[in-house]
Amino acid sequence: VQLQASGGGLVQAGGSLRLSCAASGSIFSINAMGWYRQAPGKHRELVAAITSGGSTNYADSVKGRFTISRDNAKNTVYLQMNSLKPEDTAVYYCNSVVMTGWGTGDYWGLGTQVTVSS
């Protein structure tokens, strides 16, 4: 299973970006999908997650600004980020809990850089 993330970049404070992450490979089903981020010198933290049924969970710091969604037919998760702040600058990683023929595993994408300038 591979996760391919895209959509990062450089944006001014107050701007928007949309991240995408597509899962591919021998996938039976995907349970939770989510986005994490890691800023320099900090631990990786959960940004947002979404279950296969569409229930969502957000970090307090992004509530009201970020929206997570998924397209189950495309095995893809999205993160719409609005009203970006410099403190949102980090490498963003997508994560999926995937059921394959060998069981259920936790998979990570390589990460995409998001930089918000003040």
C-alpha positions as a printed NumPy array, in Angstrom:
array([[  0.   ,   0.   ,   0.   ],
       [  1.296,   3.464,  -0.909],
       [  0.006,   6.867,   0.098],
       [  0.788,   9.756,  -2.233],
       [  0.237,  13.227,  -0.833],
       [  0.14 ,  16.44 ,  -2.817],
       [ -0.966,  20.049,  -2.549],
       [  1.544,  21.585,  -0.17 ],
       [  3.328,  24.826,  -0.868],
       [  4.01 ,  28.377,   0.195],
       [  1.108,  30.667,   1.014],
       [  0.63 ,  33.968,   2.811],
       [ -1.151,  34.159,   6.131],
       [ -4.891,  34.145,   5.598],
       [ -4.6  ,  32.094,   2.447],
       [ -5.799,  28.598,   1.62 ],
       [ -4.363,  25.295,   0.484],
       [ -5.913,  21.928,  -0.269],
       [ -4.002,  18.746,   0.436],
       [ -4.832,  15.436,  -1.198],
       [ -3.655,  11.935,  -0.378],
       [ -4.448,   8.912,  -2.508],
       [ -3.969,   5.347,  -1.326],
       [ -3.082,   2.66 ,  -3.849],
       [ -2.179,  -1.011,  -3.812],
       [ -3.889,  -4.194,  -2.734],
       [ -6.6  ,  -2.559,  -0.653],
       [ -9.669,  -4.385,   0.649],
       [-10.973,  -1.424,   2.601],
       [ -9.803,   1.713,   4.36 ],
       [-10.916,   2.496,   7.875],
       [ -9.787,   5.822,   9.344],
       [ -7.845,   8.339,   7.282],
       [ -6.137,  11.365,   8.697],
       [ -3.617,  14.149,   8.502],
       [ -0.797,  14.769,  10.943],
       [  1.81 ,  17.483,  10.965],
       [  5.254,  17.999,  12.377],
       [  6.885,  21.375,  12.789],
       [ 10.649,  21.725,  13.35 ],
       [ 11.569,  20.767,  16.897],
       [  8.072,  19.537,  17.711],
       [  6.358,  16.174,  17.944],
       [  4.071,  14.934,  15.215],
       [  0.496,  15.846,  16.045],
       [ -2.928,  14.908,  14.762],
       [ -4.545,  17.609,  12.657],
       [ -7.742,  15.89 ,  11.541],
       [ -9.147,  12.421,  11.032],
       [-12.175,  10.914,   9.347],
       [-13.714,   7.467,   9.699],
       [-15.068,   5.345,   6.876],
       [-18.527,   6.505,   7.932],
       [-17.605,  10.159,   7.713],
       [-17.208,  11.054,  11.388],
       [-14.51 ,  13.677,  11.85 ],
       [-12.153,  14.798,  14.58 ],
       [-10.015,  17.964,  14.612],
       [ -7.237,  19.416,  16.677],
       [ -8.48 ,  22.426,  18.624],
       [ -5.98 ,  24.65 ,  16.838],
       [ -7.558,  24.035,  13.421],
       [-11.266,  23.77 ,  14.256],
       [-13.303,  26.119,  12.111],
       [-10.447,  26.63 ,   9.636],
       [ -9.64 ,  23.157,   8.288],
       [-12.024,  20.613,   6.788],
       [-11.212,  16.956,   6.218],
       [-13.133,  14.89 ,   3.67 ],
       [-12.698,  11.678,   1.759],
       [-13.73 ,  10.034,  -1.477],
       [-14.069,   6.329,  -0.742],
       [-14.377,   5.427,  -4.413],
       [-10.966,   7.008,  -5.045],
       [ -9.351,   5.956,  -1.739],
       [ -8.469,   9.609,  -1.289],
       [ -8.526,  11.943,   1.693],
       [ -8.485,  15.73 ,   1.447],
       [ -7.639,  18.537,   3.827],
       [ -9.   ,  21.965,   2.961],
       [ -7.03 ,  24.537,   4.928],
       [ -8.39 ,  28.071,   5.143],
       [ -7.31 ,  31.129,   7.109],
       [ -3.82 ,  29.727,   7.358],
       [ -1.504,  31.024,  10.059],
       [  2.299,  30.984,  10.297],
       [  1.976,  28.44 ,  13.114],
       [  0.421,  26.016,  10.622],
       [  3.822,  25.733,   8.953],
       [  4.887,  22.097,   9.097],
       [  5.352,  18.928,   7.108],
       [  1.923,  17.359,   6.716],
       [  1.625,  13.579,   6.62 ],
       [ -1.372,  11.525,   5.599],
       [ -2.203,   8.34 ,   7.414],
       [ -4.58 ,   5.505,   6.647],
       [ -5.634,   2.346,   8.44 ],
       [ -5.909,  -0.131,   5.586],
       [ -7.187,  -3.683,   5.395],
       [ -5.308,  -5.82 ,   2.88 ],
       [ -5.096,  -9.544,   2.212],
       [ -2.465,  -9.752,   4.936],
       [ -4.426,  -7.988,   7.625],
       [ -4.911,  -4.435,   8.834],
       [ -2.018,  -2.007,   8.85 ],
       [ -1.196,   1.615,   9.565],
       [  0.291,   3.376,   6.546],
       [  1.949,   6.776,   6.125],
       [  2.657,   9.046,   3.19 ],
       [  6.02 ,  10.753,   2.774],
       [  4.758,  14.17 ,   3.752],
       [  4.207,  17.455,   2.026],
       [  5.594,  20.806,   3.179],
       [  3.209,  23.622,   4.038],
       [  4.792,  27.008,   4.674],
       [  2.721,  30.01 ,   5.755],
       [  4.45 ,  33.382,   5.601],
       [  3.441,  36.276,   7.803]])
